[in-house]
Structure formats: C-alpha cells, structure tokens
Amino acid sequence: MLLSDNGIPQHRQLYEILKDHIGQGLYKPGDLLPSENALCATYSVTRPTVRQALNSLLAEGFIKKQQGKGSIVQPKRIGIGILSILGTTDSMPPGTLKTRVVDKPKVMPWIFDFDFEITKEEEQSGCIRMSRQRLVNGNPLLFEVTNLPNINLPRFCNRSFENRSLFGILSKYYDIKVTGGEQKIWSLPATKEINKYIGAKPGEPVLHLQKKYETSRPFYHFYTSIWCNTENYYLMGTF
C-alpha cells in the first residue's frame, strides 16, 4: 500500500493508519503490531519512517515496546488530544467535545498576545481573530484564541465554527492542511476572565499553551493561545 502524496509526512500518515486500526479494534490490547520489516514492506516506507510512527504511538500510550516481542497494543487511555497535530476536535471521540464560539471570527489588526514572530506580509494583511470555549462531557476545559493571517480566506468570517473543527474547515474550503508546528507550554495563575471559560479556582495554576501551526500552503502559518484546566484530565498528543 502506497501512502498518499498530500503534503503530510509519511510517518504521520502511517501513525494515523495504525492508530485508526487500533481504534477500530483490528488490533486489540495485548496484540502485536506487524514488525518494522513488515510495515516497511506493506507501506513502501523506510525503517526510520516506521520508527517515527511507532514512537508517536508509544508516546501517546497506544503501544508499549517489549524487547524480543515488538510493539504491543495497550488498553485505551482517556486523554485530551490538545497536543496533537490533528487539532483538539479531530483528536477526540465523536460527541465527547463541544465547542462554543465566544467571539466570532473578525478581521482586525494583529494583537500580539502570543510569543511568536510573524512575517511582514502577515502583519500587512491583518488578522482574523476568534475565541472559542471547549467543553468535555459538559465540563469547561479549554479557552482558546486563534489568530490567522487574513490572506486568501474568502468568506471565512461567515462560516460557522460552533461544534466544528477549524482544521477541518481549513482543509475542506481552503485546501490548507496542518503539517506541523511549534508550541510553548507553561503554567500561569488563573485570572478572573479565564476562569469564566475553564472553571478553574481563583489563583489556581492553569496550563497555558501557545502554538504556531505550519501548513501545506507555502509560508502560511496561524497562531493559537490556549488556557486549560487539567484538574480532571491529562493532555496527550504528538506534534
């Protein structure tokens, strides 16, 4: 089986295939995944590509490696895939995550409340900014502010983002796929404003993430700031 030439690295494609097979029960807890040699032959990829895909599965707890046996499928873990290249919506089981739009997308000058440099062309084009609240099983978990360069995104501000995936909308309507990125993570005291959306206690440390996404559109990036209440959840994902 040949992997598609869609701009997404081969190790990410193989990772998604294997994760999907595990999720569908083709490989159950305790089962062995095919050997590295078998995966190389099946998908016509190199051994480093296979190892990167398996290391991603290992990092997210889908498998464990045992000397002399190989990659063993682990029981399903429950976590929030905020660290995943898939994006939060696409990494969660259907129906688990609800998205509420706090501020609808709006074209405006850049507000530099994130710790990444933007290009001259991005700054000159202005910003599309929106904010959303994420709830898991009805409990507030995340508040995120997203900033996209206002470059060739027709009718973007007219689209609905309620319970919809930003990554999915970018891919479907604009042929923009996330291919990687950079992220920074630290802990901050919860503010009154943030507490309205994530349900943290006043002064309680909350996790703050800033993310710069690289995409399949040359030189196009977008930026997200996320505040997360991890009292009852853990974060997971590869990026």
Buried (B, 14 or more C-beta within 10 A) or exposed (E): EEBEEEEBBBBBBBBBBBBEEBEEEEBEEEEEBBEBEEBBEEBEBEEEBBBBBBBBBBEBBBBEEEEEEBBBBBEEEEBBBBBBBBBBBBBBEEEEBBBBBEEBBEBEEBEEEBEBEBEEEBBEBBBBBBBBBBBBEEBBBBBBBBBBBBBEBEEBEEBEBEEBBBBEBBBEEBEBBBBEBEBEBEEEEBEEEBBEBBBBEEEBEBBBBBBBBBBBBEEBBBBBBBBBBBEEBEBBBBB
